[in-house]
């Protein structure tokens, strides 16, 4: 396709600083009509800042933005939108209490004389949604929609605006595979209609499938740009992190010790029944299963986050846990999969978040902030947390939020650590770091459970894998038996393996 077309929108030698910190260094990128340009890089590489500058949310500190070859300074987001540039955020920009059609026409309502032309708006919304394969009634409130439907409403909004440049920030992060296929089909339709699309994603297979052009960023600079066909997934991952990714998972070199946790006959009303498992010190136990298999609820019940009944023994002693504080006092901690709403206080700084669970350690009548600061220095060094110390946690990248959550949990010095979806929504380089942290904890003799929907993660990280389906454990796999195929069969109920009996020695 016409790779010689003049760019619609480009950044020329754009830099951007926040205070003394420069986060973008002389970046060039050009978007052409009728082409999908993928932008990839680890969290914190500068992608979001770059997209915001393109869409008029922030001006560059130096360099220029050009539209149709002419330098332009957008006075506001509204001006960028009026010129045909739309940004679809990862955190949706919709009014939850309004209906789908009210959201799509917000600020650009159609009138007939002095009145709103509701029939015309509804007809147009139906047309836009039909084009997106989205079957949501226009009169439904946005608050009642699934994430994928919200994503489609965002795109419909952009389509209505006669968008020339559509910037999509991680559009598939919250979508299922089937929903993603619909979205990618829509992106192709926009491309065919001559729209320039900028597409960011952590899912490199999607990038390989959809992109015509590719730009890779690392640490605020462009490290590679060219035709997407010139770079395979392995090459993309290597360029993003600046090192070979073959050693994504560290060696499993810890030796299992005494039994740390023993569960028999655990029932979680409505979610799981008759769960039995053992976990040893120095061991990483993976828990796999489809969404809705009861994995998260089982371990929430174990840690007192929801009601459950059954026998639980920690280090040989029978215990009753009705509250997370009790679990923590007994040396067992749970890292939630939902770091944004349950794991961290987004409106506070790093220090307050870090020490929240272990405040007793810093309480000398008054909170000892100097000791807290020392703990934060240590956590930043141990977990390579990047970001300004004074920044609100909500402004950190997903990977840095996850590292902070990890550091916060470990400050309480737990013996048993249950980690739910350790790397959801974080980039490949940070994933590699997280895997290193987890195996290091096992090597220190801690007992670890990793619940994950990513099969490669469970296989690459765990010594043994339990598979759950419909609230029951359907099998256990270890060593070379733990393959994707074997896990899928157990998760789908196609095969049931007998739990391995420990040989009586």
BARO-627688 format. One record per residue (C-alpha): residue number from 1; residue in one letter; x, y, z. Coordinates in nm, 2 decimals. Example, Ala and Ser with C-alpha at 12.3 -4.5 7.8 and 13.67 -1.06 7.14 Angstrom:
! residues 2
REC,pos,code,u,v,w
REC,1,A,1.23,-0.45,0.78
REC,2,S,1.37,-0.11,0.71
END
This chain:
! residues 505
REC,pos,code,u,v,w
REC,1,X,0.00,0.00,0.00
REC,2,X,0.11,0.36,-0.06
REC,3,X,0.39,0.38,0.18
REC,4,X,0.49,0.71,0.01
REC,5,X,0.17,0.89,0.12
REC,6,X,0.23,1.22,0.31
REC,7,X,0.19,1.17,0.68
REC,8,X,-0.14,1.31,0.84
REC,9,X,0.02,1.35,1.18
REC,10,X,0.38,1.35,1.29
REC,11,X,0.60,1.43,1.58
REC,12,X,0.94,1.58,1.49
REC,13,X,1.22,1.56,1.74
REC,14,X,0.97,1.59,2.03
REC,15,X,1.09,1.60,2.39
REC,16,X,0.88,1.63,2.70
REC,17,X,0.99,1.70,3.06
REC,18,X,0.80,1.70,3.38
REC,19,X,0.99,1.93,3.61
REC,20,X,1.36,1.83,3.60
REC,21,X,1.28,1.48,3.45
REC,22,X,1.28,1.44,3.07
REC,23,X,1.06,1.15,2.98
REC,24,X,1.07,1.18,2.60
REC,25,X,1.40,1.24,2.42
REC,26,X,1.38,1.37,2.06
REC,27,X,1.11,1.14,1.93
REC,28,X,1.01,1.11,1.56
REC,29,X,0.70,0.93,1.44
REC,30,X,0.48,0.97,1.13
REC,31,X,0.12,0.83,1.09
REC,32,X,0.00,0.78,0.73
REC,33,X,-0.36,0.76,0.61
REC,34,X,-0.49,0.41,0.56
REC,35,X,-0.22,0.24,0.77
REC,36,X,-0.20,0.09,1.11
REC,37,X,0.10,0.20,1.30
REC,38,X,0.18,0.00,1.61
REC,39,X,0.36,0.16,1.90
REC,40,X,0.52,-0.08,2.15
REC,41,X,0.75,-0.06,2.45
REC,42,X,0.76,-0.14,2.82
REC,43,X,0.54,0.04,3.07
REC,44,X,0.73,0.37,3.14
REC,45,X,0.89,0.38,2.80
REC,46,X,0.70,0.70,2.72
REC,47,X,0.42,0.57,2.50
REC,48,X,0.14,0.74,2.70
REC,49,X,0.31,1.07,2.70
REC,50,X,0.37,1.05,2.33
REC,51,X,0.00,0.97,2.26
REC,52,X,-0.11,1.26,2.48
REC,53,X,0.11,1.50,2.29
REC,54,X,-0.03,1.37,1.95
REC,55,X,-0.39,1.42,2.08
REC,56,X,-0.35,1.77,2.22
REC,57,X,-0.36,1.67,2.59
REC,58,X,-0.01,1.80,2.65
REC,59,X,0.22,2.03,2.45
REC,60,X,0.58,1.91,2.38
REC,61,X,0.86,2.07,2.58
REC,62,X,1.06,2.10,2.25
REC,63,X,1.02,1.98,1.89
REC,64,X,0.70,2.00,1.69
REC,65,X,0.37,1.84,1.61
REC,66,X,0.28,1.86,1.24
REC,67,X,-0.06,1.80,1.08
REC,68,X,-0.07,1.75,0.70
REC,69,X,0.30,1.86,0.70
REC,70,X,0.24,2.20,0.87
REC,71,X,0.35,2.26,1.23
REC,72,X,0.06,2.30,1.47
REC,73,X,0.01,2.37,1.84
REC,74,X,-0.32,2.24,1.97
REC,75,X,-0.47,2.48,2.22
REC,76,X,-0.68,2.20,2.37
REC,77,X,-0.81,1.84,2.33
REC,78,X,-1.12,1.99,2.17
REC,79,X,-0.91,2.16,1.90
REC,80,X,-0.73,1.83,1.82
REC,81,X,-1.06,1.65,1.80
REC,82,X,-1.21,1.92,1.57
REC,83,X,-0.91,1.85,1.34
REC,84,X,-1.00,1.48,1.33
REC,85,X,-0.77,1.34,1.60
REC,86,X,-0.93,1.10,1.86
REC,87,X,-0.76,0.92,2.15
REC,88,X,-0.93,0.62,2.30
REC,89,X,-0.80,0.58,2.66
REC,90,X,-0.74,0.26,2.84
REC,91,X,-0.94,0.40,3.13
REC,92,X,-1.26,0.47,2.94
REC,93,X,-1.37,0.83,2.90
REC,94,X,-1.74,0.77,2.92
REC,95,X,-2.01,0.92,3.14
REC,96,X,-2.13,0.61,3.33
REC,97,X,-2.48,0.75,3.42
REC,98,X,-2.57,0.85,3.07
REC,99,X,-2.70,0.61,2.80
REC,100,X,-2.50,0.49,2.50
REC,101,X,-2.65,0.73,2.26
REC,102,X,-2.61,1.03,2.50
REC,103,X,-2.24,0.94,2.54
REC,104,X,-2.19,0.91,2.16
REC,105,X,-2.35,1.25,2.09
REC,106,X,-2.23,1.43,2.40
REC,107,X,-2.14,1.78,2.31
REC,108,X,-2.25,1.73,1.95
REC,109,X,-2.63,1.66,1.98
REC,110,X,-2.85,1.69,1.67
REC,111,X,-3.13,1.94,1.68
REC,112,X,-3.45,1.99,1.49
REC,113,X,-3.54,2.35,1.55
REC,114,X,-3.51,2.41,1.92
REC,115,X,-3.55,2.04,2.01
REC,116,X,-3.31,1.75,2.02
REC,117,X,-3.36,1.52,1.72
REC,118,X,-3.37,1.20,1.92
REC,119,X,-3.49,0.97,1.63
REC,120,X,-3.21,1.09,1.41
REC,121,X,-2.95,1.04,1.68
REC,122,X,-3.08,0.69,1.77
REC,123,X,-3.08,0.59,1.40
REC,124,X,-2.72,0.71,1.36
REC,125,X,-2.61,0.53,1.68
REC,126,X,-2.77,0.20,1.56
REC,127,X,-2.58,0.24,1.24
REC,128,X,-2.25,0.30,1.40
REC,129,X,-2.29,0.01,1.65
REC,130,X,-2.41,-0.23,1.38
REC,131,X,-2.09,-0.15,1.18
REC,132,X,-1.90,-0.25,1.50
REC,133,X,-2.09,-0.57,1.54
REC,134,X,-2.20,-0.43,1.88
REC,135,X,-2.55,-0.53,1.98
REC,136,X,-2.60,-0.29,2.27
REC,137,X,-2.93,-0.10,2.28
REC,138,X,-2.86,0.27,2.24
REC,139,X,-3.08,0.35,2.54
REC,140,X,-2.88,0.13,2.78
REC,141,X,-2.68,0.31,3.05
REC,142,X,-2.30,0.28,3.01
REC,143,X,-2.26,0.17,3.37
REC,144,X,-2.44,-0.15,3.28
REC,145,X,-2.21,-0.24,2.99
REC,146,X,-1.92,-0.49,2.98
REC,147,X,-1.57,-0.36,2.91
REC,148,X,-1.57,-0.47,2.55
REC,149,X,-1.90,-0.29,2.48
REC,150,X,-1.76,0.03,2.64
REC,151,X,-1.46,-0.01,2.41
REC,152,X,-1.70,-0.03,2.11
REC,153,X,-1.89,0.28,2.23
REC,154,X,-1.56,0.47,2.25
REC,155,X,-1.49,0.37,1.89
REC,156,X,-1.84,0.47,1.78
REC,157,X,-1.78,0.81,1.94
REC,158,X,-1.46,0.84,1.73
REC,159,X,-1.64,0.73,1.41
REC,160,X,-1.91,0.99,1.46
REC,161,X,-1.64,1.26,1.47
REC,162,X,-1.52,1.17,1.13
REC,163,X,-1.18,1.08,1.27
REC,164,X,-0.87,1.11,1.05
REC,165,X,-0.63,0.98,1.31
REC,166,X,-0.74,0.73,1.57
REC,167,X,-0.50,0.67,1.86
REC,168,X,-0.58,0.35,2.06
REC,169,X,-0.42,0.30,2.40
REC,170,X,-0.41,-0.07,2.48
REC,171,X,-0.76,-0.13,2.33
REC,172,X,-0.75,-0.50,2.38
REC,173,X,-0.62,-0.51,2.74
REC,174,X,-0.97,-0.58,2.88
REC,175,X,-1.11,-0.79,2.59
REC,176,X,-1.16,-1.16,2.55
REC,177,X,-1.01,-1.33,2.24
REC,178,X,-1.35,-1.32,2.05
REC,179,X,-1.40,-0.95,2.14
REC,180,X,-1.04,-0.88,2.03
REC,181,X,-1.11,-1.04,1.69
REC,182,X,-1.41,-0.81,1.64
REC,183,X,-1.20,-0.51,1.74
REC,184,X,-0.92,-0.59,1.50
REC,185,X,-1.17,-0.64,1.22
REC,186,X,-1.30,-0.29,1.29
REC,187,X,-0.95,-0.15,1.29
REC,188,X,-0.90,-0.30,0.94
REC,189,X,-1.23,-0.14,0.83
REC,190,X,-1.11,0.20,0.95
REC,191,X,-0.77,0.14,0.77
REC,192,X,-0.96,0.06,0.45
REC,193,X,-1.16,0.38,0.49
REC,194,X,-0.83,0.58,0.49
REC,195,X,-0.80,0.64,0.87
REC,196,X,-0.45,0.66,1.02
REC,197,X,-0.45,0.43,1.33
REC,198,X,-0.20,0.43,1.61
REC,199,X,-0.23,0.11,1.80
REC,200,X,-0.05,0.02,2.13
REC,201,X,-0.06,-0.32,2.29
REC,202,X,0.15,-0.55,2.51
REC,203,X,0.02,-0.85,2.31
REC,204,X,0.28,-0.89,2.04
REC,205,X,0.09,-1.15,1.84
REC,206,X,-0.18,-0.88,1.79
REC,207,X,0.08,-0.63,1.68
REC,208,X,0.22,-0.88,1.43
REC,209,X,-0.13,-0.95,1.30
REC,210,X,-0.26,-0.59,1.26
REC,211,X,0.03,-0.35,1.20
REC,212,X,0.17,-0.21,0.88
REC,213,X,0.43,0.01,1.04
REC,214,X,0.60,-0.03,1.38
REC,215,X,0.77,0.20,1.62
REC,216,X,0.95,0.05,1.93
REC,217,X,1.03,0.27,2.23
REC,218,X,1.26,0.22,2.53
REC,219,X,1.33,0.46,2.81
REC,220,X,1.17,0.76,2.64
REC,221,X,1.34,0.72,2.30
REC,222,X,1.26,0.54,1.97
REC,223,X,1.49,0.24,1.93
REC,224,X,1.34,0.10,1.61
REC,225,X,1.10,0.21,1.34
REC,226,X,1.01,0.06,1.01
REC,227,X,0.77,-0.18,0.83
REC,228,X,0.61,-0.42,1.08
REC,229,X,0.69,-0.71,0.85
REC,230,X,1.06,-0.65,0.91
REC,231,X,1.03,-0.76,1.28
REC,232,X,0.91,-1.08,1.43
REC,233,X,0.77,-1.12,1.79
REC,234,X,1.10,-1.23,1.93
REC,235,X,1.27,-0.93,1.77
REC,236,X,1.01,-0.70,1.91
REC,237,X,1.05,-0.83,2.27
REC,238,X,1.42,-0.81,2.25
REC,239,X,1.42,-0.45,2.12
REC,240,X,1.17,-0.34,2.39
REC,241,X,1.38,-0.46,2.68
REC,242,X,1.72,-0.43,2.51
REC,243,X,1.82,-0.78,2.59
REC,244,X,1.74,-1.14,2.48
REC,245,X,1.42,-1.27,2.62
REC,246,X,1.49,-1.64,2.60
REC,247,X,1.56,-1.65,2.98
REC,248,X,1.22,-1.51,3.07
REC,249,X,1.17,-1.76,3.35
REC,250,X,1.45,-1.81,3.61
REC,251,X,1.56,-2.17,3.69
REC,252,X,1.35,-2.36,3.94
REC,253,X,1.64,-2.42,4.18
REC,254,X,1.48,-2.42,4.53
REC,255,X,1.42,-2.74,4.72
REC,256,X,1.09,-2.80,4.88
REC,257,X,1.11,-2.82,5.26
REC,258,X,0.86,-2.88,5.54
REC,259,X,0.48,-2.85,5.48
REC,260,X,0.38,-2.49,5.52
REC,261,X,0.01,-2.51,5.44
REC,262,X,-0.23,-2.80,5.44
REC,263,X,-0.59,-2.76,5.34
REC,264,X,-0.86,-3.04,5.35
REC,265,X,-1.23,-3.02,5.27
REC,266,X,-1.24,-2.64,5.21
REC,267,X,-1.58,-2.52,5.09
REC,268,X,-1.64,-2.17,4.96
REC,269,X,-2.02,-2.11,4.93
REC,270,X,-2.11,-2.06,4.57
REC,271,X,-1.76,-2.09,4.44
REC,272,X,-1.56,-2.40,4.54
REC,273,X,-1.61,-2.73,4.73
REC,274,X,-1.40,-3.00,4.88
REC,275,X,-1.06,-2.83,4.81
REC,276,X,-0.75,-3.02,4.94
REC,277,X,-0.39,-2.91,4.88
REC,278,X,-0.05,-2.90,5.04
REC,279,X,0.22,-2.64,4.99
REC,280,X,0.58,-2.67,5.11
REC,281,X,0.84,-2.41,5.20
REC,282,X,1.06,-2.33,4.90
REC,283,X,0.80,-2.43,4.65
REC,284,X,0.60,-2.23,4.39
REC,285,X,0.25,-2.39,4.34
REC,286,X,0.07,-2.28,4.02
REC,287,X,-0.30,-2.26,4.01
REC,288,X,-0.46,-2.27,3.66
REC,289,X,-0.82,-2.27,3.53
REC,290,X,-1.06,-2.07,3.33
REC,291,X,-1.22,-1.75,3.45
REC,292,X,-1.50,-1.86,3.69
REC,293,X,-1.32,-2.18,3.80
REC,294,X,-1.31,-2.06,4.16
REC,295,X,-0.94,-2.01,4.19
REC,296,X,-0.94,-1.66,4.33
REC,297,X,-1.23,-1.72,4.56
REC,298,X,-1.07,-2.04,4.71
REC,299,X,-0.76,-1.85,4.81
REC,300,X,-0.96,-1.54,4.93
REC,301,X,-1.14,-1.77,5.16
REC,302,X,-0.82,-1.92,5.29
REC,303,X,-0.70,-1.57,5.38
REC,304,X,-1.02,-1.46,5.55
REC,305,X,-1.13,-1.23,5.26
REC,306,X,-1.46,-1.42,5.22
REC,307,X,-1.64,-1.69,5.42
REC,308,X,-1.54,-2.06,5.38
REC,309,X,-1.52,-2.37,5.59
REC,310,X,-1.27,-2.66,5.61
REC,311,X,-0.96,-2.76,5.79
REC,312,X,-0.65,-2.54,5.75
REC,313,X,-0.31,-2.62,5.90
REC,314,X,-0.02,-2.38,5.89
REC,315,X,0.32,-2.54,5.98
REC,316,X,0.14,-2.83,6.14
REC,317,X,-0.09,-2.62,6.35
REC,318,X,-0.47,-2.61,6.29
REC,319,X,-0.59,-2.25,6.25
REC,320,X,-0.91,-2.06,6.19
REC,321,X,-0.88,-1.75,5.98
REC,322,X,-1.18,-1.51,5.95
REC,323,X,-1.00,-1.19,5.86
REC,324,X,-0.70,-1.09,5.65
REC,325,X,-0.53,-0.94,5.95
REC,326,X,-0.54,-1.29,6.12
REC,327,X,-0.39,-1.44,5.81
REC,328,X,-0.11,-1.18,5.81
REC,329,X,-0.04,-1.23,6.18
REC,330,X,0.00,-1.60,6.11
REC,331,X,0.24,-1.53,5.82
REC,332,X,0.01,-1.56,5.52
REC,333,X,-0.04,-1.28,5.28
REC,334,X,-0.26,-1.24,4.97
REC,335,X,-0.17,-1.01,4.67
REC,336,X,-0.49,-0.92,4.50
REC,337,X,-0.52,-0.93,4.12
REC,338,X,-0.70,-0.60,4.14
REC,339,X,-0.43,-0.36,4.24
REC,340,X,-0.62,-0.05,4.13
REC,341,X,-0.93,-0.08,4.35
REC,342,X,-0.81,-0.31,4.63
REC,343,X,-0.44,-0.33,4.64
REC,344,X,-0.32,0.03,4.65
REC,345,X,-0.44,0.38,4.76
REC,346,X,-0.41,0.56,4.43
REC,347,X,-0.44,0.91,4.58
REC,348,X,-0.15,0.86,4.82
REC,349,X,0.22,0.85,4.77
REC,350,X,0.46,0.55,4.76
REC,351,X,0.56,0.57,5.12
REC,352,X,0.20,0.56,5.27
REC,353,X,0.12,0.27,5.04
REC,354,X,0.43,0.08,5.12
REC,355,X,0.40,0.08,5.50
REC,356,X,0.02,0.05,5.52
REC,357,X,0.00,-0.32,5.59
REC,358,X,0.30,-0.32,5.83
REC,359,X,0.23,0.01,6.02
REC,360,X,0.29,-0.16,6.36
REC,361,X,0.66,-0.17,6.26
REC,362,X,0.68,0.21,6.22
REC,363,X,0.46,0.30,6.52
REC,364,X,0.66,0.47,6.79
REC,365,X,0.36,0.65,6.94
REC,366,X,0.38,0.86,6.63
REC,367,X,0.45,0.71,6.28
REC,368,X,0.83,0.71,6.23
REC,369,X,0.84,0.87,5.89
REC,370,X,1.22,0.85,5.87
REC,371,X,1.20,0.47,5.92
REC,372,X,0.93,0.47,5.65
REC,373,X,1.15,0.66,5.41
REC,374,X,1.44,0.41,5.47
REC,375,X,1.20,0.13,5.40
REC,376,X,1.09,0.30,5.08
REC,377,X,1.46,0.35,4.97
REC,378,X,1.51,-0.02,5.03
REC,379,X,1.20,-0.12,4.84
REC,380,X,1.29,0.11,4.54
REC,381,X,1.63,-0.06,4.53
REC,382,X,1.51,-0.42,4.58
REC,383,X,1.23,-0.40,4.34
REC,384,X,1.36,-0.15,4.09
REC,385,X,1.05,0.08,4.13
REC,386,X,1.07,0.36,3.88
REC,387,X,0.89,0.69,3.92
REC,388,X,0.91,1.00,4.12
REC,389,X,0.91,0.93,4.50
REC,390,X,0.66,1.21,4.56
REC,391,X,0.42,1.10,4.28
REC,392,X,0.08,0.98,4.35
REC,393,X,0.07,0.60,4.31
REC,394,X,-0.22,0.64,4.06
REC,395,X,0.03,0.81,3.83
REC,396,X,0.28,0.53,3.83
REC,397,X,0.28,0.28,3.54
REC,398,X,0.11,-0.06,3.59
REC,399,X,0.44,-0.24,3.63
REC,400,X,0.56,0.00,3.90
REC,401,X,0.23,-0.02,4.08
REC,402,X,0.27,-0.40,4.08
REC,403,X,0.62,-0.38,4.22
REC,404,X,0.51,-0.15,4.50
REC,405,X,0.22,-0.39,4.59
REC,406,X,0.48,-0.67,4.60
REC,407,X,0.71,-0.46,4.83
REC,408,X,0.42,-0.36,5.05
REC,409,X,0.32,-0.73,5.10
REC,410,X,0.68,-0.84,5.18
REC,411,X,0.73,-0.57,5.44
REC,412,X,0.51,-0.78,5.67
REC,413,X,0.76,-1.06,5.62
REC,414,X,0.51,-1.34,5.53
REC,415,X,0.61,-1.71,5.52
REC,416,X,0.33,-1.80,5.28
REC,417,X,0.25,-1.57,4.98
REC,418,X,-0.05,-1.61,4.75
REC,419,X,-0.01,-1.40,4.44
REC,420,X,-0.32,-1.36,4.21
REC,421,X,-0.23,-1.27,3.84
REC,422,X,0.12,-1.14,3.92
REC,423,X,0.18,-0.99,3.58
REC,424,X,-0.16,-0.88,3.45
REC,425,X,-0.13,-0.57,3.24
REC,426,X,0.25,-0.53,3.28
REC,427,X,0.51,-0.54,3.01
REC,428,X,0.75,-0.82,2.93
REC,429,X,1.06,-0.67,3.09
REC,430,X,0.88,-0.61,3.42
REC,431,X,0.73,-0.96,3.40
REC,432,X,1.08,-1.10,3.38
REC,433,X,1.17,-0.91,3.69
REC,434,X,0.86,-1.02,3.88
REC,435,X,0.94,-1.39,3.80
REC,436,X,1.29,-1.33,3.94
REC,437,X,1.15,-1.19,4.26
REC,438,X,0.91,-1.48,4.30
REC,439,X,1.17,-1.75,4.25
REC,440,X,1.41,-1.56,4.49
REC,441,X,1.14,-1.57,4.76
REC,442,X,1.10,-1.95,4.71
REC,443,X,1.48,-1.98,4.74
REC,444,X,1.46,-1.80,5.08
REC,445,X,1.23,-2.08,5.19
REC,446,X,0.90,-1.91,5.16
REC,447,X,0.60,-2.10,5.03
REC,448,X,0.43,-1.94,4.73
REC,449,X,0.11,-1.99,4.54
REC,450,X,0.07,-1.82,4.19
REC,451,X,-0.28,-1.80,4.04
REC,452,X,-0.26,-1.71,3.67
REC,453,X,-0.46,-1.72,3.36
REC,454,X,-0.14,-1.72,3.15
REC,455,X,-0.05,-2.08,3.10
REC,456,X,0.31,-2.01,3.00
REC,457,X,0.35,-1.82,3.33
REC,458,X,0.22,-2.11,3.54
REC,459,X,0.44,-2.36,3.35
REC,460,X,0.75,-2.14,3.35
REC,461,X,0.73,-2.04,3.71
REC,462,X,0.57,-2.32,3.91
REC,463,X,0.71,-2.65,4.05
REC,464,X,0.36,-2.81,4.05
REC,465,X,0.04,-2.70,3.89
REC,466,X,-0.31,-2.75,4.03
REC,467,X,-0.59,-2.71,3.77
REC,468,X,-0.94,-2.60,3.88
REC,469,X,-1.27,-2.63,3.70
REC,470,X,-1.62,-2.53,3.83
REC,471,X,-1.49,-2.49,4.19
REC,472,X,-1.31,-2.83,4.21
REC,473,X,-0.95,-2.93,4.16
REC,474,X,-0.95,-3.16,3.85
REC,475,X,-0.58,-3.25,3.86
REC,476,X,-0.22,-3.19,3.95
REC,477,X,0.07,-3.17,3.70
REC,478,X,0.44,-3.16,3.78
REC,479,X,0.76,-3.14,3.58
REC,480,X,0.74,-3.23,3.21
REC,481,X,0.37,-3.33,3.25
REC,482,X,0.27,-2.97,3.29
REC,483,X,0.21,-2.88,2.93
REC,484,X,-0.04,-2.62,2.79
REC,485,X,-0.23,-2.91,2.64
REC,486,X,-0.26,-3.10,2.96
REC,487,X,-0.37,-2.79,3.15
REC,488,X,-0.63,-2.70,2.89
REC,489,X,-0.77,-3.06,2.90
REC,490,X,-0.81,-3.05,3.28
REC,491,X,-0.95,-2.69,3.28
REC,492,X,-1.21,-2.78,3.02
REC,493,X,-1.30,-3.11,3.19
REC,494,X,-1.18,-3.32,2.90
REC,495,X,-0.95,-3.53,3.12
REC,496,X,-0.92,-3.59,3.49
REC,497,X,-0.59,-3.70,3.64
REC,498,X,-0.57,-3.87,3.97
REC,499,X,-0.40,-3.65,4.22
REC,500,X,-0.04,-3.78,4.26
REC,501,X,-0.02,-3.99,4.58
REC,502,X,0.30,-3.92,4.77
REC,503,X,0.49,-4.24,4.78
REC,504,X,0.52,-4.38,5.13
REC,505,X,0.89,-4.35,5.20
END
